[in-house]
Amino acid sequence: MSNQFHVESFLDNDSETFTYVVSDPTTRKAVVIDPVLDFEYSAGRVHTTSAEAIAKYIDEAKLNVEWVLETHAHADHLSAAPFFKAKYNASIGIGKHITKVQKTFKALFNLEKEFLPNGAQFDRLFDEGDELNVGSLTFKIMHVPGHTPADIAYLLNNQCVFVGDTMFMPDVGTARCDFPGGDAATLYDSIQRILALPKDTIIYVCHDYPTELRTHECAVTVAEQREFNIHVKAGNSKADFIEMRESRDATLSMPRLILPSIQVNVRAGSLPPPETNEVRYLKIPINQL
């Protein structure tokens, strides 16, 4: 926490995802990071209860949301970015390598020909080293692939970093790498970049999967990750990490919401266009994952 900015976290219990509202107390300009759209899989219904709770906080704090920032195209929840774009006229940003993810999943889902894998669904595609200024907030973009080819982290005022799914709390470890375009060696290198930040830098994680010994937590220091992260603490070699990660990933089931999530999130959170009967459909490819 800093007097230059304020970070408010919101936990979506269903997907165990943290959404962050980061604001400049002086100008009241703000960004929303990784928002969640509620989805009832069994009924095929979406709703904005979680997003509305965040909006209530934003409105009560009299914040002006300028951006919705995505760390990557999530595979475990649908994005609520369009809700905040519509309500606050916010822009939506993501890493420029989202085009690789879009190309892969356009083919998998056989998406309509009008869907172009060029990133145009987003308002800005961030590249490594880019900076985004929102009031006194300066977000520096770090391209941290491995979980997917397109993951980015947002380094805020050189004091804290929002790392998406690259790594979790120390007792949970790191992200899986078995999605299309994922790679354990690449993830290890990306995490080492994060761990090379000053030791008092705060890491904000996108998900937490706590043991029975603790409740959900969202923040940890670089120093704590270096010392305690079960997958990448000091002394754990790259070769050992790759062997561990690939062996572990081979035992994991696909995330419950990966099929609905990805085909929405590559569209910047927009639902597929309605068909001739004015109904929108999500596709379930059979025996493809």
N, C-alpha and C positions, 0 to 999 in steps of 0.2 A: 504494500500500500504506500502511496505517496501523496503529498499535498498537491502534486501536479496532476494527479488523476485518481479516479475511484473505480474499483472493480467490484461489481455485484454479480454473484453467481446464482444460477437457478438450476436445480436438478430435476430432470425428467426421470421419474422412477422407473417407467416402463423400459426405457432403453439405457438407463443409467448414464445419461448424457448430461454434461454441464453446458449450459448456455451462459455467456457472459455479456453484461452491459458495461462498457468501459466509457467513462465520461470525464470531461474536463470541468472541474468545479467552477472555474472562472467564467468560461463562455457557455457552459452547459451543453456544448456539442458532445455527441456520443456516437458509439458504434455498437452493434449487436454482433456477437460472434457465435456461429454454429447454432442457430435457433431450430427448434423441433416442432414439426407439425404432428398433431395427434392422429393416429391411424388405427381404426378398429379392423384388424385383418379379417376376422370372421364375417363381418358385415360389409366390408368394402366401403367403410365410411371414414371421411376425414373431418376433423374439427380443430378449432383453434383455441381450445381452453388454455393450454399451456402458454401459447403466444399472447393471449389476452392478459394473463397474469403478469407477464413481463411488460406488456404495454401499460398496465395499471401502474406499475412501478415507474416506468418512464414518464408517464403523464403526471403522476404525483410529484416526481422530482423535477418536473418542468424541463425535461431534457429535449434536445433537438437531435434526433437520430439522422445522421448523414449517410451512414454506410451499414450494410450487412456484410460481414466478412466470413467466408467459408474457408475452412482449412483444407477441405478436399470434398469429393463427392462421396458422402457417407453411405455405408452399406447396412447400417443398423437403425436408421430413422429417416423419415422424410423431412426435408428442409421446409421451414416456415418463412424463408426469405421473402416470398411474394407478399405475405401478410404485412411485413414491415415496410416493404417497398410501396405498397398501396396506401398504408396508413400514414406514413411519414415522408413519402416521396424519397426514400433512401435508395442509394445505388447498391448494387450487388457486385462483390468482387471475389475472385478466386484465382488460383495459380494458372499460368498460361498453358501448362501441360495438361489441363483438363481436356484439351482437344484429343489427346491420345486416348483418354478414358472414353470420351464420347464416340470415337471411331470404333473402339472395341465393342461397346455396348449397343451402338446402332446396329452392328452386324448381329450380335447375339439376339437382340429383341426384334430384329427386322423392322426397325422403326420407319415411319412414313418418309417418303422421299423428300418431303419439305424440311425434315429435320437435318440440318447441316452441322457436321462435327467441327465447327470453326470457332466455337466459344462465343458467338454473337448473342447467345441467350443471356450472357452476363454483361454488366456495364463496364467492367474493367478486368483485364487479365494481368495479373502481377507476375513480374519476372524477378529472378534472384537479384537482390540489391536495391530493388525499387523502394521508394518511400511514399507513405501516405500520411498527409498531415490533416488532422482534424482538431482545430483549436490548438491547444498546447500538446496534443498527443501526436507523436511521431512513430508510426509503425514502419519498421524496416522488414522487408520480406526476405525470408530464408527458404530456399527450395530444399525440402527435406524428403526426397522420395525414398521408397522402399516398401512401405505399407501399400501405397499405390504410386504410379509414376508422377502424380500431380500434387502430392502433399506439400503444403507450405506451412511455415510457422511465422507468427507475427511477433517481432521483438519490439516492445513498447518502451520508448524513452530510455533504452539500454538498462532497464531495471527489471522487467519481467517479460516472459515469452509464453505465448499461447501455442502449444505444440500439437494440437489436434490428436491424432491417434498414433503418433510416432512412439511415445512412451507413456507409461501409466505411473501410478504411485509405486514406490520402491518395492513393496511386497507383492505387487502384481506383475511388474516387469515391463514388457514391450509389446508392440502391436504385432499381429500376424502378418505374414508376407506372401500368402498363397492365393491372393486375388489376382486377376489378370494384370500383368505388368509389375507385380510385386517382386521383391528380391531381398533376401536376408542380408547379403553382403552390402547392398546399397543402403539398407536401413541402418546397419551398424555404423557405416560412415556418416550418415545423416545425424544419428544420435551423438556421435563423437563431436560433431560441430556444436550441438546444443550443450554438451557437457564441457566444452571448451570456453563457454561464457563465464564471466566472473562468478565465483562460488556463491555469492549472496543473491544472484539473479533468481527471481521466483519463477518457477515453471507452473503454468496452469494447464491441467490435463483436460481432455475432452470427455473422457469416461473414467469411471472408477468402479471396480468390482471388488468390494471389500470382503475380507474374511469375517468370520463370526466374532472376531476379537475387536472390531472397530466399526464405526459408521462411515458413510461416504465422506471423502475428502477430495479437495480439488487443487490444492497448492502445496508445493514442496520446493526446497531450494536445490540449486545445482549441486551444492556440496553434499546434501543428503542423498541425491541420486548417485553421485560418484561413489559414496561410501556404502550405500545400502541396496541399490537396485539389484534385484536378484538375477537379472540377465546381463547387465552391462556395468556393474560396479568395477572399480579399479582392480586390475588383475585378471579379469575375464577377457580372454583373447578373442580376436575376431573369428578365428577358426572354430573355437568352442561355441561362440554365439551362433554361427551359421549352422553347426551341427544340431545344437539345441533347438533353434527356431524351426528348422526344416522338419525335424523329428516331431516336435510338438504340433506344428501346423498340420501335419498329416493325420493327426488324431482328432482335429477339431471339426465340428459340424459347421455348415454355412450359417451365418446369422439369420435369425428368424425373419427379418424384414428385408433381406438383401434384394430379392426380386422386385418388390414394389419400390423400394428406396432408390435403387440405382437409376431406374428408368425415369424417375421424377427428378432426381438430383442432378442428372446431366443436363436437364432443362432449366437449371437454376431454381428448382423447386416448383416449377409449373407442372400442372397435370397434363397428360396427353390431350391432344385436341379431340373434341367430340366427333363421334362418327355420324352417319347419316340420320340416325335416330336421336341425335342430340345427347347421347350418353357417352361418357368417357370410360375407357377401359384400360386396365393394366394387364400386361401379358405375363404368362407363366411358361417359359420355355421348358420343355420336358427333357430330362436326362442330359442337360447341357453343363451343369455345374457339379 
